Amino acid sequence: MRIVCIGGGPAGLYFAISAKLRDAGHDITVIERDPPGATYGWGVVYWDDLLDILFRNDPDSARAVRAESVLWQEQRVILRSEQTAYLPGYGFSVGRAALLDILGQRAAELGIDLQYRREVEDLAEVADADLVVICDGANSRTRTRHGEDFGARVDLGGNPYIWLGTDKVFDSFTFAFEHSCAGWIWFHAYPSTAGTSTCIVECAQRTWQGLGFDSLSSEDSVRLLEKIFEHALDGHALISQSRSEPARWLRFTHVTNRTWYHNNLVLVGDAAHTTHFTLGSGTRLAMIDAVMLAQSLYHHDEPSTALADYDQRGRAALRQIQAGARTSMAWFERADHYLDRQDAVAFAYSMAGRQGAQPPWRYQTHLATQIPTVRKALRRFHTARRGYLALRRGESAAHLRPAPRTTR
Ligand SMILES: Cc1cc2nc3c(=O)[nH]c(=O)nc-3n(C[C@H](O)[C@H](O)[C@H](O)COP(=O)(O)OP(=O)(O)OC[C@H]3O[C@@H](n4cnc5c(N)ncnc54)[C@H](O)[C@@H]3O)c2cc1C
């Protein structure tokens, strides 16, 4: 089958790899407007469940992704640089650039035709394809042009956010909330590559305007943020440059589609659906879509049956996650309300339960998590669990070492 993917992000590259691995006879082209190595954003977090899927689907690229990833342990919630509360758990993070580099190399190795620096303006350019995979992201031009066929709906979140990097290395997933003269402002930070962390800053629209971000240049915005978060960043710098452009303040693009396919066009990843970044799941879901579509094409002789199967299974699996993501986004849009009334421990508890009610005993375990010896025991337990899961999926022993301790 002749397949063209429009967009060489995680969805497009991983679909190409997954389809080619299942049928080497497919003739697959991935068209990406940017040059290799250029991308927006910083690191993305993920958990063991994604590694399980990647190792099952393509151990070669999975090993490379794991080797480029860093581990973070616990979530730390800091209020006004004064109070800290903890949530247990761990996860991984990988730089977007590194992830795309690995997937691009793997795709090339499998004989997929990668056409960088080419922007698809019109579907007529790919009219010779049997299947066109639309994976050009949340603001997909192709989906926008065919919006009615997909029943596309796009709306924007209320809080402005900016996706930055920092040379401070966090070893936990860290939320720092500061009270400025115009209201609360906070960051979500986690390690992304050796020597850097991702730092996403968010606040309510009125705070954003009150602090003057609507009229500040990108450079001045970053300097002001460094001042606001001086303590939480230990005086480290924020880095704005990404894709050789300064990062911009944005509002989250929430995408839904009534259907993910139309004739020989199929939506994958953010072009099909987005989930708010406070869930940390968009890349994971894009890669799961990719595997699901490749699998459906492999199982069904008739492409139209394969697309219907992918559409039905994909949308059913996503419904609850997307609802949870909306609730999470809405909770952060009301964060000022909770921050004004709660201390760090109570606030962290309500943040952890933002997607639904928690059983009463959870609060007792949350209180216990604030005790250092309990956290130490939980870390040991998680290290053992991580090791077990890693061995089960066939990771090499090199990745089972605990993460190096950093400052704080
Ligand atoms: C602030 C923030 C933080 C996030 N953090 C996480 C996280 O921690 N964990 C997580 O799992 N997810 C996270 N995400 C979500 C994640 O970034 C996306 O879900 C993921 O990138 C989707 O992959 P994709 O391939 O569908 O789209 P993209 O990664 O957007 O890729 C689309 C590609 O298409 C290309 N393109 C666009 N138009 C054209 C065209 N006309 N012709 C050719 N090429 C084109 C683009 O250049 C791009 O390379 C975050 C998102 C945001 C905004």
The ligand as an SDF file (V2000), in Angstrom:
LIG
                    3D

 53 58  0  0  0  0  0  0  0  0999 V2000
    3.0800   22.4850   27.1590 C   0  0  0  0  0  0  0  0  0  0  0  0
    2.9160   21.0750   26.7150 C   0  0  0  0  0  0  0  0  0  0  0  0
    3.4620   20.0460   27.4510 C   0  0  0  0  0  0  0  0  0  0  0  0
    3.2930   18.7130   27.0560 C   0  0  0  0  0  0  0  0  0  0  0  0
    3.8230   17.7260   27.8330 N   0  0  0  0  0  0  0  0  0  0  0  0
    3.5820   16.4470   27.5040 C   0  0  0  0  0  0  0  0  0  0  0  0
    4.0780   15.4070   28.3290 C   0  0  0  0  0  0  0  0  0  0  0  0
    4.7170   15.6440   29.3630 O   0  0  0  0  0  0  0  0  0  0  0  0
    3.8220   14.1130   27.9650 N   0  0  0  0  0  0  0  0  0  0  0  0
    3.1220   13.8140   26.8300 C   0  0  0  0  0  0  0  0  0  0  0  0
    2.9190   12.6170   26.5500 O   0  0  0  0  0  0  0  0  0  0  0  0
    2.6690   14.7730   26.0180 N   0  0  0  0  0  0  0  0  0  0  0  0
    2.8660   16.0880   26.3310 C   0  0  0  0  0  0  0  0  0  0  0  0
    2.3850   17.0770   25.5230 N   0  0  0  0  0  0  0  0  0  0  0  0
    1.6020   16.7280   24.3170 C   0  0  0  0  0  0  0  0  0  0  0  0
    2.4870   16.3830   23.1250 C   0  0  0  0  0  0  0  0  0  0  0  0
    3.4020   17.4030   22.8520 O   0  0  0  0  0  0  0  0  0  0  0  0
    1.6280   16.1240   21.8970 C   0  0  0  0  0  0  0  0  0  0  0  0
    0.4970   15.3960   22.2460 O   0  0  0  0  0  0  0  0  0  0  0  0
    2.4160   15.3340   20.8330 C   0  0  0  0  0  0  0  0  0  0  0  0
    3.4560   16.1230   20.3490 O   0  0  0  0  0  0  0  0  0  0  0  0
    1.5070   14.8990   19.6840 C   0  0  0  0  0  0  0  0  0  0  0  0
    2.2700   14.3410   18.6610 O   0  0  0  0  0  0  0  0  0  0  0  0
    1.8310   14.5360   17.1270 P   0  0  0  0  0  0  0  0  0  0  0  0
    2.8380   13.8120   16.3290 O   0  0  0  0  0  0  0  0  0  0  0  0
    0.3970   14.2000   16.9970 O   0  0  0  0  0  0  0  0  0  0  0  0
    1.9100   16.1040   16.8660 O   0  0  0  0  0  0  0  0  0  0  0  0
    3.2310   17.0560   16.8160 P   0  0  0  0  0  0  0  0  0  0  0  0
    4.2310   16.5910   17.7990 O   0  0  0  0  0  0  0  0  0  0  0  0
    2.6970   18.4450   16.9510 O   0  0  0  0  0  0  0  0  0  0  0  0
    3.7960   16.8260   15.3760 O   0  0  0  0  0  0  0  0  0  0  0  0
    3.1810   17.3300   14.2250 C   0  0  0  0  0  0  0  0  0  0  0  0
    4.2570   17.5450   13.1680 C   0  0  0  0  0  0  0  0  0  0  0  0
    3.6430   17.9200   11.9420 O   0  0  0  0  0  0  0  0  0  0  0  0
    4.4320   18.9090   11.3170 C   0  0  0  0  0  0  0  0  0  0  0  0
    3.5640   19.6430   10.3900 N   0  0  0  0  0  0  0  0  0  0  0  0
    2.5520   20.4900   10.6960 C   0  0  0  0  0  0  0  0  0  0  0  0
    1.9330   20.9290    9.6060 N   0  0  0  0  0  0  0  0  0  0  0  0
    2.5720   20.3450    8.5450 C   0  0  0  0  0  0  0  0  0  0  0  0
    2.3890   20.3930    7.1420 C   0  0  0  0  0  0  0  0  0  0  0  0
    1.4070   21.1240    6.5960 N   0  0  0  0  0  0  0  0  0  0  0  0
    3.2240   19.6990    6.3440 N   0  0  0  0  0  0  0  0  0  0  0  0
    4.2180   18.9340    6.8850 C   0  0  0  0  0  0  0  0  0  0  0  0
    4.4330   18.8570    8.2160 N   0  0  0  0  0  0  0  0  0  0  0  0
    3.6150   19.5300    9.0470 C   0  0  0  0  0  0  0  0  0  0  0  0
    4.9660   19.7390   12.4760 C   0  0  0  0  0  0  0  0  0  0  0  0
    6.1290   20.4490   12.1200 O   0  0  0  0  0  0  0  0  0  0  0  0
    5.2360   18.6610   13.5210 C   0  0  0  0  0  0  0  0  0  0  0  0
    6.5400   18.1560   13.4460 O   0  0  0  0  0  0  0  0  0  0  0  0
    2.5510   18.4220   25.8910 C   0  0  0  0  0  0  0  0  0  0  0  0
    2.0100   19.4500   25.1140 C   0  0  0  0  0  0  0  0  0  0  0  0
    2.1650   20.7610   25.5460 C   0  0  0  0  0  0  0  0  0  0  0  0
    1.5400   21.8560   24.7060 C   0  0  0  0  0  0  0  0  0  0  0  0
  1  2  1  0
  2  3  1  0
  2 52  2  0
  3  4  2  0
  4  5  1  0
  4 50  1  0
  5  6  2  0
  6  7  1  0
  6 13  1  0
  7  8  2  0
  7  9  1  0
  9 10  1  0
 10 11  2  0
 10 12  1  0
 12 13  2  0
 13 14  1  0
 14 15  1  0
 14 50  1  0
 15 16  1  0
 16 17  1  0
 16 18  1  0
 18 19  1  0
 18 20  1  0
 20 21  1  0
 20 22  1  0
 22 23  1  0
 23 24  1  0
 24 25  2  0
 24 26  1  0
 24 27  1  0
 27 28  1  0
 28 29  2  0
 28 30  1  0
 28 31  1  0
 31 32  1  0
 32 33  1  0
 33 34  1  0
 33 48  1  0
 34 35  1  0
 35 36  1  0
 35 46  1  0
 36 37  1  0
 36 45  1  0
 37 38  2  0
 38 39  1  0
 39 40  1  0
 39 45  2  0
 40 41  1  0
 40 42  2  0
 42 43  1  0
 43 44  2  0
 44 45  1  0
 46 47  1  0
 46 48  1  0
 48 49  1  0
 50 51  2  0
 51 52  1  0
 52 53  1  0
M  END
$$$$
